[in-house]
Every structure is written in C-alpha cells, then in structure tokens.
Amino acid sequence: MRRLRQCLFTGLLLLLAGTLLACGGPWRDGYFKKGVDRLTQDEVLARFGPPHTAKTPALGGDSVWTYRVPVSDKELATVQLFHLGEAVQQAASLIGKSGAEGPKAMLYCYRYILTFNEQKILKQWKREECVPGTRDTLNAN
C-alpha cells in the first residue's frame, strides 16, 4: 500500500512538472523576450556560441545574427495534455515496470533572428521556420 502511494505521488509530481514545463513555448523565446533592450552580444555569444550568420554593416548600424536550432513539436505546443501518458510511463519506470516506448518527438528547424543596435544590445528578435510551412506540411500527413 505504501509503495502504491509513493507511485501515485511520484506520478502526480511528474504530471505537474510536465504541465508547467509545457506552457509557454520554447525556452529561447522567453530568454530573448526578457532580453530585449538588456542582453548584449557578449551574453548571447556566451550562452549560444557563435551565430550561424552575422551581418554587421561596415558603416555602422544594426547587426543581425541568426541561429538555426532544432525545436521539438512538444516545445512548440503551448499546452500539452499528452504529458499524462509520459508521466505514467516515467512513474512506471521508477518502480521498475517500464512501458512501451512512445513516439519520438518530431524536430523542426527554426531560425532565431536577433537584431542588435550599434551599442551591441538586443533590439528585437523573431523565430521563424528554416523552411516556411514545413511543420504544417509534415503534420498534414
């Protein structure tokens, strides 16, 4: 009976954690959103490494950095109710009864385009698909 309570408690904790992590989209979105008018190029460089492309005008002006990153369908969803199944699988594996492997997460290529002002402070950012429409096309099938 005690083991059953532990298992249920663990499952509920995992469900709660999964639900909280599922809200809000990719973590990079929040990082850049909070970083507008605050983050420097050096801070972004320290966190993400060198950008895939960097365009800095020779005569001054805004610099544009682009990062290409894989983002899972789970990260893109704002609220995911299927975490319940994952929580049950994780709880079962904790007590030694792992269930069948679930479907693997689908990864999509996204570009984060960051614009920095002449003082090297993040001015604006946006996220877009590397190849527009890929996610919709793959999910239509």
URRANOR-V512360 format. One record per backbone hydrogen bond with DSSP energy under -1.0 kcal/mol. CO is the residue of the C=O (numbers start at 1). NH is the residue of the N-H. If there is no record, write none. Layout:
CO & NH
CO & NH
This chain:
1 & 5
2 & 6
3 & 7
4 & 8
5 & 9
6 & 10
7 & 11
8 & 12
9 & 13
10 & 14
11 & 15
12 & 16
13 & 17
14 & 18
15 & 19
16 & 20
17 & 21
18 & 22
27 & 31
28 & 32
29 & 33
30 & 34
31 & 35
35 & 38
35 & 39
39 & 122
40 & 44
41 & 45
42 & 46
43 & 47
44 & 48
45 & 49
53 & 66
55 & 64
57 & 60
63 & 116
64 & 55
65 & 114
66 & 52
66 & 53
67 & 112
69 & 110
71 & 108
72 & 76
73 & 77
81 & 84
82 & 86
83 & 87
84 & 88
85 & 89
86 & 90
87 & 91
88 & 92
89 & 93
90 & 94
91 & 95
92 & 97
106 & 73
108 & 71
109 & 130
110 & 69
111 & 128
112 & 67
113 & 126
114 & 65
115 & 123
115 & 124
116 & 63
117 & 120
120 & 41
121 & 117
122 & 37
124 & 115
126 & 113
128 & 111
131 & 134
133 & 137
134 & 138
135 & 139
136 & 140
